[in-house]
Amino acid sequence: QLQLVESGGDLVQPGGSLRLSCALSGFTSDYYAIGWFRQAPEKGREGVSCLNMNDFTTYYPDSVKDRFIVSTEGAKRTVYLQMNNLNPEDTSLYYCAAEFFDPDFGADCQVAGVHFWGGGTLVSVST
C-alpha cells in the first residue's frame, strides 16, 4: 500500500529555517516524482518543488528558488524539503505528493499530474 507521510511543520520566525520530511512506503516503480505543494487559506494549491526520483533532477518555481532545496537519501525512503529565509507569505499547509510518469515524457510536476497525496503538515511563519 502506497503511503506518503509528512512531518516537520512548525511555527518559525521570519528569516528562519525549517526542514520538512516526507516518508515514503509502498513504491515499486522506478519512474515517479515527489513534489512538495502548499496551500494557504483561501488560495489554490501551488507547487514549491519537484524531485524526479529516477534521475534526481529538480524543479523550483521562482517564488522559492534559492531558498528551498528538495533532496532524498540513498534508500529513497524519505524526501526532504529544506526551507530557508522563510517569510510570512510561506505560511501554508505543505503536502508531499507522488506522480508516476512515462519515462518517454518525463514528470509533469503539476497539481494535475499528482496521483497520491500525503495528509499535510502546517508551517507558520510569524513573530
C-alpha positions as CSV (number, residue, x, y, z in Angstrom):
1,Q,0.0,0.0,0.0
2,L,1.5,3.3,-1.1
3,Q,1.8,6.0,1.6
4,L,3.3,9.4,2.0
5,V,3.5,10.9,5.5
6,E,4.8,14.5,6.1
7,S,6.4,15.8,9.2
8,G,8.4,18.8,10.4
9,G,5.9,21.6,10.2
10,D,6.2,24.1,13.0
11,L,6.0,27.8,14.0
12,V,9.1,29.7,12.9
13,Q,10.1,33.4,12.9
14,P,10.7,35.3,9.7
15,G,14.2,34.7,8.4
16,G,14.3,31.3,10.0
17,S,14.7,27.8,8.5
18,L,12.7,24.6,8.7
19,R,13.1,21.1,7.2
20,L,10.1,19.0,6.2
21,S,10.2,15.3,5.7
22,C,8.1,13.0,3.6
23,A,8.3,9.3,4.5
24,L,7.5,7.1,1.5
25,S,6.4,3.5,1.6
26,G,4.9,1.1,-0.9
27,F,6.7,2.4,-4.0
28,T,7.7,-0.2,-6.6
29,S,8.1,1.8,-9.8
30,D,11.3,3.4,-11.0
31,Y,9.6,6.3,-12.6
32,Y,8.0,8.6,-10.2
33,A,8.5,12.1,-8.9
34,I,7.9,13.6,-5.5
35,G,6.5,17.1,-5.3
36,W,6.1,19.5,-2.5
37,F,3.0,21.6,-2.7
38,R,1.4,24.2,-0.4
39,Q,-2.0,25.7,0.1
40,A,-2.7,28.8,2.2
41,P,-6.2,29.7,3.4
42,E,-8.4,30.8,0.5
43,K,-5.7,30.2,-2.0
44,G,-5.1,27.5,-4.6
45,R,-2.6,24.7,-4.2
46,E,0.8,25.5,-5.7
47,G,3.9,23.5,-6.3
48,V,7.1,24.6,-4.5
49,S,9.5,21.8,-5.6
50,C,9.7,18.6,-7.5
51,L,12.3,15.8,-7.4
52,N,12.5,13.2,-10.1
53,M,13.3,10.0,-8.2
54,N,14.8,8.3,-11.2
55,D,17.4,10.8,-12.4
56,F,17.2,13.2,-9.4
57,T,16.5,16.4,-11.5
58,T,14.8,19.1,-9.6
59,Y,12.3,21.9,-10.3
60,Y,11.5,25.0,-8.3
61,P,9.2,28.0,-9.1
62,D,10.7,31.5,-8.9
63,S,8.9,32.2,-5.7
64,V,11.1,29.8,-3.7
65,K,14.2,29.3,-5.9
66,D,17.4,29.8,-4.0
67,R,15.5,29.4,-0.7
68,F,14.1,25.9,-0.9
69,I,16.0,22.7,-1.5
70,V,14.5,19.3,-2.2
71,S,16.5,16.1,-1.6
72,T,16.4,12.4,-0.7
73,E,18.7,9.9,0.8
74,G,20.2,6.7,-0.7
75,A,17.4,4.3,0.1
76,K,14.8,6.9,-1.3
77,R,12.5,6.3,1.6
78,T,12.4,9.9,2.7
79,V,12.2,13.2,0.7
80,Y,13.2,16.4,2.4
81,L,12.3,20.0,1.8
82,Q,14.8,22.4,3.3
83,M,13.3,25.9,3.6
84,N,15.5,28.9,4.3
85,N,14.9,32.6,4.8
86,L,11.2,32.0,5.5
87,N,8.7,34.9,5.3
88,P,5.1,35.2,6.4
89,E,4.0,34.5,2.8
90,D,5.4,31.0,3.2
91,T,2.7,30.2,5.8
92,S,0.7,27.3,4.4
93,L,-0.2,23.7,4.8
94,Y,2.5,21.8,3.0
95,Y,1.9,18.5,1.2
96,C,4.1,16.0,-0.5
97,A,2.7,14.1,-3.4
98,A,3.7,11.3,-5.9
99,E,3.4,11.4,-9.6
100,F,4.0,8.3,-11.7
101,F,5.3,9.2,-15.2
102,D,6.1,7.6,-18.6
103,P,9.9,7.8,-19.0
104,D,9.5,8.8,-22.6
105,F,7.7,12.0,-21.5
106,G,9.1,12.8,-18.0
107,A,7.4,14.2,-14.9
108,D,4.8,16.9,-15.1
109,C,5.4,18.3,-11.6
110,Q,2.0,20.0,-11.6
111,V,-1.1,19.5,-9.3
112,A,-3.0,18.0,-12.2
113,G,-0.3,15.2,-12.5
114,V,-0.4,14.1,-8.9
115,H,-1.6,10.5,-8.3
116,F,-1.2,10.3,-4.5
117,W,-1.2,13.0,-1.7
118,G,0.1,13.0,1.8
119,G,-2.0,14.5,4.6
120,G,0.0,17.7,5.0
121,T,2.0,19.5,7.7
122,L,1.4,23.0,8.8
123,V,4.1,25.7,8.5
124,S,3.5,29.0,10.2
125,V,5.9,32.0,9.8
126,S,5.3,34.7,12.3
127,T,6.8,36.8,15.1
